[in-house]
Amino acid sequence: MYVCLCQGVTDGQLREAIYEGCCSYREVRETTGVASQCGKCACVAKQVVRQTLSDIQNAQASLAYPASFAHA
């Protein structure tokens, strides 16, 4: 689904930016350009970012041993 028509940004692109390392709405906005023109999409974009970050956090919390790399 297109979230930002001005920049042609989809919800999938917002999620992908988070999966690639963005940790906040500000970082996603800088990476994708979402809400950088008219701003009408900001509320929806923030909702997608918030939900995605929450989903990732919940998935990590459900792991018996959180994902981390240790040298043996």
The first five atom37 places (N, CA, C, CB, O) and aatype in JSON, in Angstrom:
{
  "aatype": [12, 18, 19, 4, 10, 4, 5, 7, 19, 16, 3, 7, 5, 10, 1, 6, 0, 9, 18, 6, 7, 4, 4, 15, 18, 1, 6, 19, 1, 6, 16, 16, 7, 19, 0, 15, 5, 4, 7, 11, 4, 0, 4, 19, 0, 11, 5, 19, 19, 1, 5, 16, 10, 15, 3, 9, 5, 2, 0, 5, 0, 15, 10, 0, 18, 14, 0, 15, 13, 0, 8, 0],
  "atom_mask": [
    [1, 1, 1, 1, 1],
    [1, 1, 1, 1, 1],
    [1, 1, 1, 1, 1],
    [1, 1, 1, 1, 1],
    [1, 1, 1, 1, 1],
    [1, 1, 1, 1, 1],
    [1, 1, 1, 1, 1],
    [1, 1, 1, 0, 1],
    [1, 1, 1, 1, 1],
    [1, 1, 1, 1, 1],
    [1, 1, 1, 1, 1],
    [1, 1, 1, 0, 1],
    [1, 1, 1, 1, 1],
    [1, 1, 1, 1, 1],
    [1, 1, 1, 1, 1],
    [1, 1, 1, 1, 1],
    [1, 1, 1, 1, 1],
    [1, 1, 1, 1, 1],
    [1, 1, 1, 1, 1],
    [1, 1, 1, 1, 1],
    [1, 1, 1, 0, 1],
    [1, 1, 1, 1, 1],
    [1, 1, 1, 1, 1],
    [1, 1, 1, 1, 1],
    [1, 1, 1, 1, 1],
    [1, 1, 1, 1, 1],
    [1, 1, 1, 1, 1],
    [1, 1, 1, 1, 1],
    [1, 1, 1, 1, 1],
    [1, 1, 1, 1, 1],
    [1, 1, 1, 1, 1],
    [1, 1, 1, 1, 1],
    [1, 1, 1, 0, 1],
    [1, 1, 1, 1, 1],
    [1, 1, 1, 1, 1],
    [1, 1, 1, 1, 1],
    [1, 1, 1, 1, 1],
    [1, 1, 1, 1, 1],
    [1, 1, 1, 0, 1],
    [1, 1, 1, 1, 1],
    [1, 1, 1, 1, 1],
    [1, 1, 1, 1, 1],
    [1, 1, 1, 1, 1],
    [1, 1, 1, 1, 1],
    [1, 1, 1, 1, 1],
    [1, 1, 1, 1, 1],
    [1, 1, 1, 1, 1],
    [1, 1, 1, 1, 1],
    [1, 1, 1, 1, 1],
    [1, 1, 1, 1, 1],
    [1, 1, 1, 1, 1],
    [1, 1, 1, 1, 1],
    [1, 1, 1, 1, 1],
    [1, 1, 1, 1, 1],
    [1, 1, 1, 1, 1],
    [1, 1, 1, 1, 1],
    [1, 1, 1, 1, 1],
    [1, 1, 1, 1, 1],
    [1, 1, 1, 1, 1],
    [1, 1, 1, 1, 1],
    [1, 1, 1, 1, 1],
    [1, 1, 1, 1, 1],
    [1, 1, 1, 1, 1],
    [1, 1, 1, 1, 1],
    [1, 1, 1, 1, 1],
    [1, 1, 1, 1, 1],
    [1, 1, 1, 1, 1],
    [1, 1, 1, 1, 1],
    [1, 1, 1, 1, 1],
    [1, 1, 1, 1, 1],
    [1, 1, 1, 1, 1],
    [1, 1, 1, 1, 1]
  ],
  "atom_positions": [
    [[0.84, -1.17, 0.0], [0.0, 0.0, 0.0], [0.9, 1.24, 0.0], [-0.96, -0.01, 1.22], [1.89, 1.32, 0.73]],
    [[0.53, 2.2, -0.83], [1.28, 3.45, -0.84], [0.91, 4.27, 0.39], [1.0, 4.26, -2.14], [-0.27, 4.49, 0.67]],
    [[1.92, 4.7, 1.12], [1.72, 5.55, 2.29], [1.94, 7.01, 1.88], [2.7, 5.14, 3.44], [1.17, 7.89, 2.27]],
    [[2.98, 7.26, 1.1], [3.33, 8.61, 0.68], [3.24, 8.69, -0.84], [4.74, 9.0, 1.17], [4.07, 8.13, -1.56]],
    [[2.22, 9.38, -1.32], [2.06, 9.52, -2.77], [3.06, 10.5, -3.36], [0.64, 9.98, -3.09], [3.49, 10.33, -4.5]],
    [[3.44, 11.51, -2.61], [4.38, 12.51, -3.13], [5.73, 11.88, -3.46], [4.58, 13.64, -2.1], [6.34, 12.21, -4.48]],
    [[6.2, 10.98, -2.61], [7.51, 10.35, -2.8], [7.4, 8.91, -3.31], [8.28, 10.39, -1.5], [8.42, 8.28, -3.61]],
    [[6.18, 8.39, -3.39], [5.99, 7.02, -3.88], [6.52, 5.97, -2.93], [0.0, 0.0, 0.0], [7.13, 4.99, -3.36]],
    [[6.3, 6.17, -1.63], [6.81, 5.26, -0.61], [5.69, 4.34, -0.12], [7.42, 6.05, 0.58], [4.59, 4.8, 0.2]],
    [[5.99, 3.04, -0.08], [5.0, 2.06, 0.37], [5.26, 1.64, 1.81], [5.02, 0.82, -0.56], [6.33, 1.91, 2.37]],
    [[4.26, 0.98, 2.4], [4.45, 0.47, 3.76], [5.56, -0.59, 3.78], [3.14, -0.12, 4.3], [6.28, -0.7, 4.77]],
    [[5.7, -1.34, 2.72], [6.76, -2.33, 2.63], [8.14, -1.69, 2.65], [0.0, 0.0, 0.0], [9.07, -2.24, 3.24]],
    [[8.27, -0.55, 2.01], [9.55, 0.16, 2.03], [9.86, 0.7, 3.42], [9.54, 1.31, 1.01], [11.02, 0.73, 3.83]],
    [[8.84, 1.13, 4.14], [9.04, 1.6, 5.51], [9.52, 0.45, 6.39], [7.74, 2.21, 6.09], [10.46, 0.6, 7.17]],
    [[8.87, -0.71, 6.27], [9.27, -1.89, 7.04], [10.69, -2.33, 6.68], [8.29, -3.05, 6.82], [11.48, -2.67, 7.55]],
    [[10.99, -2.31, 5.4], [12.32, -2.72, 4.94], [13.4, -1.8, 5.52], [12.38, -2.7, 3.39], [14.48, -2.27, 5.89]],
    [[13.13, -0.52, 5.6], [14.1, 0.42, 6.18], [14.38, 0.05, 7.64], [13.59, 1.87, 6.08], [15.51, 0.15, 8.11]],
    [[13.34, -0.37, 8.36], [13.51, -0.78, 9.75], [14.3, -2.07, 9.83], [12.14, -0.94, 10.44], [15.2, -2.2, 10.66]],
    [[13.96, -3.03, 8.97], [14.68, -4.3, 8.97], [16.15, -4.11, 8.61], [14.03, -5.28, 7.99], [16.99, -4.92, 9.0]],
    [[16.45, -3.06, 7.88], [17.83, -2.79, 7.48], [18.57, -1.91, 8.49], [17.86, -2.12, 6.12], [19.73, -1.55, 8.27]],
    [[17.91, -1.55, 9.61], [18.62, -0.87, 10.67], [18.06, 0.43, 11.2], [0.0, 0.0, 0.0], [18.55, 0.93, 12.21]],
    [[17.07, 1.01, 10.56], [16.48, 2.23, 11.09], [15.76, 1.91, 12.41], [15.49, 2.87, 10.05], [15.03, 0.92, 12.5]],
    [[15.98, 2.75, 13.41], [15.42, 2.47, 14.74], [14.4, 3.51, 15.19], [16.53, 2.4, 15.74], [13.92, 3.44, 16.32]],
    [[14.06, 4.46, 14.33], [13.11, 5.49, 14.71], [12.4, 6.03, 13.47], [13.81, 6.63, 15.48], [12.83, 5.81, 12.34]],
    [[11.31, 6.73, 13.73], [10.58, 7.36, 12.63], [11.47, 8.35, 11.9], [9.31, 8.07, 13.15], [11.44, 8.44, 10.67]],
    [[12.26, 9.09, 12.65], [13.16, 10.08, 12.05], [14.12, 9.41, 11.07], [13.95, 10.82, 13.14], [14.33, 9.92, 9.96]],
    [[14.71, 8.29, 11.46], [15.64, 7.58, 10.59], [14.94, 7.04, 9.35], [16.33, 6.44, 11.35], [15.48, 7.09, 8.24]],
    [[13.72, 6.51, 9.53], [12.95, 6.0, 8.4], [12.62, 7.15, 7.45], [11.65, 5.3, 8.89], [12.7, 6.99, 6.23]],
    [[12.25, 8.27, 7.99], [11.92, 9.44, 7.16], [13.14, 9.9, 6.36], [11.4, 10.6, 8.05], [13.02, 10.2, 5.17]],
    [[14.3, 9.95, 7.01], [15.52, 10.37, 6.32], [15.91, 9.38, 5.23], [16.67, 10.53, 7.32], [16.42, 9.77, 4.18]],
    [[15.68, 8.09, 5.48], [16.07, 7.05, 4.54], [15.13, 6.96, 3.34], [16.11, 5.71, 5.25], [15.58, 6.82, 2.2]],
    [[13.82, 7.06, 3.6], [12.84, 6.83, 2.53], [12.29, 8.11, 1.91], [11.7, 6.02, 3.07], [11.8, 8.08, 0.78]],
    [[12.35, 9.22, 2.63], [11.78, 10.47, 2.13], [10.3, 10.61, 2.44], [0.0, 0.0, 0.0], [9.67, 11.57, 2.01]],
    [[9.73, 9.66, 3.18], [8.31, 9.7, 3.53], [8.01, 10.98, 4.32], [7.9, 8.44, 4.34], [8.81, 11.4, 5.16]],
    [[6.88, 11.58, 4.05], [6.39, 12.79, 4.75], [7.33, 13.98, 4.63], [6.17, 12.47, 6.21], [7.35, 14.85, 5.49]],
    [[8.12, 14.02, 3.56], [9.06, 15.13, 3.42], [8.55, 16.24, 2.51], [10.37, 14.61, 2.88], [9.2, 17.27, 2.36]],
    [[7.37, 16.03, 1.91], [6.83, 17.08, 1.05], [5.59, 17.7, 1.68], [6.49, 16.52, -0.35], [5.71, 18.7, 2.39]],
    [[4.43, 17.14, 1.46], [3.22, 17.76, 1.98], [2.94, 17.36, 3.43], [2.02, 17.39, 1.11], [2.3, 18.11, 4.17]],
    [[3.4, 16.18, 3.85], [3.25, 15.74, 5.24], [1.93, 15.08, 5.59], [0.0, 0.0, 0.0], [1.73, 14.69, 6.74]],
    [[1.01, 14.95, 4.63], [-0.29, 14.37, 4.93], [-0.2, 12.89, 5.32], [-1.21, 14.51, 3.73], [-1.12, 12.35, 5.95]],
    [[0.9, 12.24, 4.95], [1.06, 10.82, 5.22], [1.75, 10.54, 6.56], [1.84, 10.17, 4.11], [1.9, 9.38, 6.94]],
    [[2.17, 11.58, 7.27], [2.98, 11.4, 8.47], [2.3, 10.51, 9.51], [3.28, 12.75, 9.08], [2.96, 9.67, 10.12]],
    [[1.01, 10.69, 9.74], [0.31, 9.9, 10.76], [0.33, 8.41, 10.42], [-1.13, 10.38, 10.92], [0.6, 7.58, 11.28]],
    [[0.04, 8.08, 9.17], [0.04, 6.68, 8.75], [1.46, 6.12, 8.78], [-0.56, 6.54, 7.34], [1.67, 4.98, 9.21]],
    [[2.41, 6.91, 8.33], [3.8, 6.46, 8.33], [4.29, 6.18, 9.75], [4.7, 7.51, 7.66], [4.95, 5.17, 9.99]],
    [[3.97, 7.06, 10.67], [4.35, 6.85, 12.07], [3.71, 5.59, 12.63], [3.96, 8.06, 12.92], [4.33, 4.85, 13.38]],
    [[2.46, 5.35, 12.25], [1.75, 4.16, 12.72], [2.43, 2.89, 12.21], [0.27, 4.2, 12.27], [2.6, 1.94, 12.97]],
    [[2.81, 2.86, 10.95], [3.48, 1.7, 10.37], [4.82, 1.47, 11.06], [3.68, 1.88, 8.84], [5.17, 0.34, 11.4]],
    [[5.58, 2.54, 11.27], [6.88, 2.43, 11.93], [6.7, 1.94, 13.36], [7.62, 3.79, 11.91], [7.41, 1.03, 13.8]],
    [[5.78, 2.54, 14.09], [5.53, 2.15, 15.48], [5.14, 0.68, 15.58], [4.43, 3.03, 16.09], [5.65, -0.05, 16.44]],
    [[4.24, 0.23, 14.71], [3.77, -1.15, 14.73], [4.9, -2.12, 14.39], [2.61, -1.33, 13.76], [5.04, -3.17, 15.02]],
    [[5.7, -1.78, 13.4], [6.79, -2.65, 12.98], [7.84, -2.77, 14.07], [7.43, -2.12, 11.69], [8.32, -3.87, 14.36]],
    [[8.21, -1.65, 14.69], [9.18, -1.69, 15.78], [8.63, -2.5, 16.95], [9.53, -0.26, 16.24], [9.38, -3.24, 17.59]],
    [[7.35, -2.36, 17.24], [6.71, -3.14, 18.3], [6.73, -4.63, 17.99], [5.27, -2.66, 18.52], [7.02, -5.44, 18.86]],
    [[6.42, -4.98, 16.76], [6.43, -6.39, 16.34], [7.82, -7.0, 16.5], [5.95, -6.52, 14.89], [7.96, -8.13, 16.96]],
    [[8.84, -6.25, 16.11], [10.22, -6.73, 16.23], [10.58, -6.92, 17.7], [11.2, -5.75, 15.55], [11.18, -7.93, 18.08]],
    [[10.22, -5.95, 18.52], [10.52, -6.03, 19.94], [9.81, -7.22, 20.59], [10.1, -4.72, 20.64], [10.41, -7.93, 21.4]],
    [[8.56, -7.45, 20.24], [7.81, -8.58, 20.78], [8.4, -9.91, 20.32], [6.34, -8.49, 20.37], [8.45, -10.87, 21.1]],
    [[8.84, -9.97, 19.08], [9.44, -11.2, 18.57], [10.74, -11.51, 19.3], [9.7, -11.08, 17.05], [11.02, -12.67, 19.62]],
    [[11.54, -10.49, 19.58], [12.79, -10.69, 20.29], [12.53, -11.1, 21.74], [13.65, -9.42, 20.24], [13.26, -11.92, 22.3]],
    [[11.5, -10.53, 22.35], [11.18, -10.84, 23.74], [10.69, -12.28, 23.89], [10.14, -9.87, 24.26], [10.83, -12.88, 24.96]],
    [[10.11, -12.83, 22.83], [9.58, -14.18, 22.92], [10.65, -15.25, 22.74], [8.5, -14.37, 21.89], [10.38, -16.43, 22.96]],
    [[11.84, -14.85, 22.35], [12.93, -15.82, 22.2], [13.44, -16.23, 23.58], [14.08, -15.23, 21.34], [13.59, -15.4, 24.47]],
    [[13.69, -17.52, 23.75], [14.23, -18.0, 25.01], [15.6, -17.39, 25.27], [14.32, -19.54, 25.02], [15.93, -17.01, 26.39]],
    [[16.39, -17.29, 24.21], [17.7, -16.68, 24.29], [17.75, -15.58, 23.24], [18.85, -17.74, 24.08], [17.82, -15.88, 22.05]],
    [[17.71, -14.33, 23.65], [17.72, -13.24, 22.68], [18.89, -13.36, 21.71], [17.79, -11.91, 23.4], [19.98, -13.8, 22.06]],
    [[18.62, -12.97, 20.5], [19.62, -13.05, 19.44], [20.79, -12.12, 19.75], [19.0, -12.71, 18.07], [20.64, -10.9, 19.81]],
    [[21.93, -12.72, 19.94], [23.16, -11.94, 20.11], [24.31, -12.82, 19.68], [23.35, -11.45, 21.6], [24.22, -14.04, 19.69]],
    [[25.36, -12.18, 19.31], [26.51, -12.93, 18.82], [27.61, -12.86, 19.88], [27.01, -12.37, 17.46], [27.97, -11.79, 20.35]],
    [[28.12, -14.02, 20.23], [29.2, -14.09, 21.22], [30.35, -14.9, 20.62], [28.7, -14.73, 22.58], [30.14, -15.88, 19.91]],
    [[31.53, -14.47, 20.92], [32.71, -15.2, 20.45], [33.0, -16.32, 21.43], [33.95, -14.26, 20.31], [33.03, -16.12, 22.64]],
    [[33.21, -17.5, 20.9], [33.47, -18.66, 21.76], [34.94, -18.84, 22.02], [32.91, -19.93, 21.14], [35.33, -19.77, 22.72]]
  ]
}
